[in-house]
Amino acid sequence: MTKSILIVDDHTLFANAMQFLLHALDADFVTRMAPSISTALQMLSQHRFELVLLDYSIPPLSGFAGFDAIRNQNANVPIAFLSGLNDASVVAQALDHGAIGWLPKTIAGQPLLHALHLMLSGERFVPADLLRAAPAIPLSGREIEVAELLAEGFADKEIAERLDIQLNTVKVHVKALLKKYDTDNRTRFALAFRRL
């Protein structure tokens, strides 16, 4: 099933590379590019997109101004920021503003794929290193290892493979972590674990 993504970035080389990467990661990704907010608005009026990846610094409407322009015309389309800026306080503001996620322009292929699938399913995504770390709840060594990978968006099977433990063990840890942090899904757990 195709997933339509609009990349809004004034750096054509980067946008082209992102388009190529997304298609290589998942052939179901159908991407279009817009070099400006005005072009993006025009494309959004003509086509349906499941997700907008918006450059945080795109003139003349950088930051939240570009976000607001898109949101005012398309209230239901999820928007994630794409940025070279790695400032946890700005990321927190973006989430508070209604962004579904924050993707650093340096994000690698597989984490990017996980992030996109999360956001396309309606969950928020922020890389763990952009959230202020400080779990307030005591965790065992193994729970911390599972929690770190869980907060980065890895699936249970991938966590099991990375930690060389049984899948059922991971599921037990994930269930316990969600309960300890009083969260009902993985994204809320990541936000609670990293304490924005």
C-alpha positions as a printed NumPy array, in Angstrom:
array([[  0.   ,   0.   ,   0.   ],
       [  1.516,   3.316,  -1.067],
       [  2.33 ,   6.004,   1.477],
       [  2.457,   9.512,   0.07 ],
       [  5.015,  11.857,   1.631],
       [  5.676,  15.515,   0.8  ],
       [  9.241,  16.749,   1.425],
       [  9.343,  20.538,   1.866],
       [ 12.953,  21.715,   1.665],
       [ 14.629,  24.54 ,  -0.25 ],
       [ 17.869,  22.536,  -0.672],
       [ 17.158,  20.57 ,  -3.832],
       [ 20.179,  18.286,  -3.489],
       [ 19.134,  17.233,   0.014],
       [ 15.481,  16.804,  -0.998],
       [ 16.491,  14.666,  -4.004],
       [ 18.74 ,  12.526,  -1.804],
       [ 15.939,  12.119,   0.751],
       [ 13.518,  11.119,  -1.997],
       [ 15.954,   8.505,  -3.303],
       [ 16.652,   7.18 ,   0.209],
       [ 12.974,   6.876,   1.125],
       [ 12.199,   4.921,  -2.029],
       [ 15.219,   2.657,  -1.409],
       [ 14.071,   2.015,   2.181],
       [ 10.478,   1.246,   1.245],
       [  9.217,   0.947,  -2.327],
       [  5.722,   1.858,  -1.075],
       [  6.861,   5.403,  -0.266],
       [  5.678,   7.818,  -2.945],
       [  7.394,  11.156,  -2.46 ],
       [  6.999,  14.613,  -3.933],
       [  9.185,  17.657,  -3.325],
       [  8.308,  21.288,  -2.698],
       [ 11.097,  23.906,  -2.556],
       [  8.95 ,  26.448,  -0.67 ],
       [  5.935,  26.737,   1.603],
       [  3.884,  28.331,  -1.185],
       [  4.64 ,  25.392,  -3.513],
       [  3.83 ,  22.974,  -0.702],
       [  0.46 ,  24.66 ,  -0.135],
       [ -0.335,  24.407,  -3.823],
       [  0.634,  20.706,  -3.917],
       [ -1.365,  19.979,  -0.762],
       [ -4.441,  21.535,  -2.377],
       [ -4.079,  19.201,  -5.373],
       [ -2.872,  15.936,  -3.801],
       [ -3.461,  13.924,  -0.649],
       [ -0.387,  13.266,   1.491],
       [ -0.141,  11.009,   4.548],
       [  2.832,  12.949,   5.941],
       [  4.668,  16.234,   5.405],
       [  8.391,  16.443,   6.194],
       [  9.048,  20.152,   6.685],
       [ 12.487,  21.759,   6.822],
       [ 12.59 ,  23.793,  10.024],
       [ 14.666,  26.536,   8.348],
       [ 12.97 ,  27.23 ,   5.035],
       [ 12.802,  30.92 ,   4.082],
       [ 10.821,  33.082,   4.23 ],
       [  8.598,  31.152,   6.706],
       [ 11.15 ,  29.393,   8.901],
       [ 10.35 ,  27.622,  12.122],
       [  6.761,  27.48 ,  13.241],
       [  5.526,  30.052,  10.694],
       [  5.837,  27.507,   7.876],
       [  4.211,  24.858,  10.043],
       [  1.292,  27.184,  10.822],
       [  0.804,  28.087,   7.159],
       [  0.477,  24.407,   6.239],
       [ -1.631,  23.511,   9.275],
       [ -4.05 ,  26.412,   8.669],
       [ -4.801,  25.109,   5.177],
       [ -4.55 ,  21.375,   5.994],
       [ -5.653,  20.768,   9.557],
       [ -5.473,  16.977,   9.37 ],
       [ -2.153,  16.309,   7.64 ],
       [  0.59 ,  15.164,  10.053],
       [  3.686,  17.386,   9.889],
       [  7.152,  16.417,  11.081],
       [ 10.121,  18.753,  11.156],
       [ 13.257,  17.839,   9.257],
       [ 16.245,  19.779,  10.531],
       [ 19.967,  20.127,  11.049],
       [ 19.163,  21.856,  14.352],
       [ 19.564,  19.55 ,  17.337],
       [ 18.223,  21.57 ,  20.249],
       [ 16.072,  19.683,  22.761],
       [ 14.182,  22.825,  23.798],
       [ 13.191,  23.584,  20.174],
       [ 12.167,  19.942,  19.704],
       [  9.962,  20.196,  22.812],
       [  8.379,  23.377,  21.426],
       [  7.76 ,  21.64 ,  18.089],
       [  5.909,  18.797,  19.797],
       [  3.907,  21.243,  21.895],
       [  3.084,  23.105,  18.679],
       [  1.539,  19.961,  17.206],
       [  4.356,  18.396,  15.177],
       [  4.164,  14.622,  14.937],
       [  7.93 ,  14.317,  15.022],
       [ 11.435,  15.679,  14.619],
       [ 13.889,  14.118,  12.181],
       [ 17.535,  15.222,  12.265],
       [ 18.991,  15.538,   8.775],
       [ 21.764,  13.207,   9.948],
       [ 19.415,  10.323,  10.797],
       [ 20.508,   6.968,   9.358],
       [ 18.436,   4.786,   7.045],
       [ 16.942,   2.168,   9.367],
       [ 16.092,   4.587,  12.215],
       [ 14.544,   6.879,   9.592],
       [ 12.421,   4.003,   8.304],
       [ 11.258,   3.179,  11.857],
       [ 10.474,   6.836,  12.497],
       [  8.436,   7.213,   9.311],
       [  6.428,   4.062,   9.966],
       [  5.714,   5.265,  13.515],
       [  4.553,   8.68 ,  12.313],
       [  2.511,   7.225,   9.452],
       [  0.709,   5.087,  12.023],
       [ -0.135,   8.218,  14.025],
       [  2.596,   7.993,  16.69 ],
       [  5.072,  10.736,  17.507],
       [  8.8  ,  10.303,  16.953],
       [ 11.794,  12.106,  18.442],
       [ 15.29 ,  10.574,  18.538],
       [ 16.249,   9.561,  22.044],
       [ 19.349,  11.777,  22.058],
       [ 17.19 ,  14.877,  21.52 ],
       [ 15.211,  14.167,  24.638],
       [ 16.688,  15.127,  27.968],
       [ 17.782,  11.877,  29.572],
       [ 17.045,  11.192,  33.219],
       [ 14.806,   8.285,  34.019],
       [ 13.222,   9.096,  37.376],
       [ 12.118,   5.509,  37.924],
       [ 14.725,   2.965,  39.079],
       [ 15.426,   0.36 ,  36.415],
       [ 17.601,  -2.738,  36.283],
       [ 20.56 ,  -2.837,  33.898],
       [ 18.636,  -4.962,  31.405],
       [ 15.56 ,  -2.72 ,  31.67 ],
       [ 17.715,   0.316,  30.871],
       [ 19.102,  -1.452,  27.772],
       [ 15.6  ,  -2.364,  26.587],
       [ 14.258,   1.099,  27.47 ],
       [ 16.985,   2.871,  25.46 ],
       [ 16.188,   0.836,  22.33 ],
       [ 12.447,   1.102,  22.908],
       [ 12.776,   4.899,  23.176],
       [ 14.641,   4.918,  19.842],
       [ 11.687,   3.227,  18.146],
       [ 12.993,  -0.312,  17.684],
       [ 10.495,  -3.186,  17.444],
       [ 10.538,  -6.   ,  20.005],
       [ 12.181,  -8.425,  17.57 ],
       [ 14.964,  -5.96 ,  16.783],
       [ 15.56 ,  -5.301,  20.479],
       [ 15.813,  -9.061,  21.062],
       [ 18.359,  -9.386,  18.248],
       [ 20.444,  -6.417,  19.391],
       [ 20.55 ,  -7.564,  23.016],
       [ 20.769, -11.265,  22.117],
       [ 17.815, -12.195,  24.327],
       [ 14.551, -14.045,  23.734],
       [ 11.657, -12.191,  22.105],
       [  9.352, -13.18 ,  24.985],
       [ 11.834, -11.659,  27.451],
       [ 11.724,  -8.385,  25.519],
       [  7.918,  -8.417,  25.543],
       [  7.923,  -8.906,  29.315],
       [ 10.353,  -5.98 ,  29.744],
       [  8.364,  -3.729,  27.388],
       [  5.114,  -4.474,  29.212],
       [  6.804,  -3.779,  32.568],
       [  8.357,  -0.534,  31.307],
       [  5.053,   0.774,  29.954],
       [  3.451,   0.002,  33.309],
       [  6.28 ,   1.575,  35.355],
       [  6.028,   4.772,  33.334],
       [  2.223,   4.716,  33.332],
       [  2.115,   4.929,  29.541],
       [ -0.162,   3.134,  27.099],
       [  2.061,   3.177,  24.011],
       [  5.689,   3.221,  22.932],
       [  5.831,   6.889,  21.945],
       [  4.458,   8.088,  25.265],
       [  6.955,   5.81 ,  26.961],
       [  9.83 ,   7.385,  24.993],
       [  8.708,  10.883,  26.006],
       [  8.298,   9.877,  29.652],
       [ 11.597,   7.969,  29.726],
       [ 13.586,  10.865,  28.31 ],
       [ 11.702,  13.582,  30.168],
       [ 11.488,  16.54 ,  27.777]])
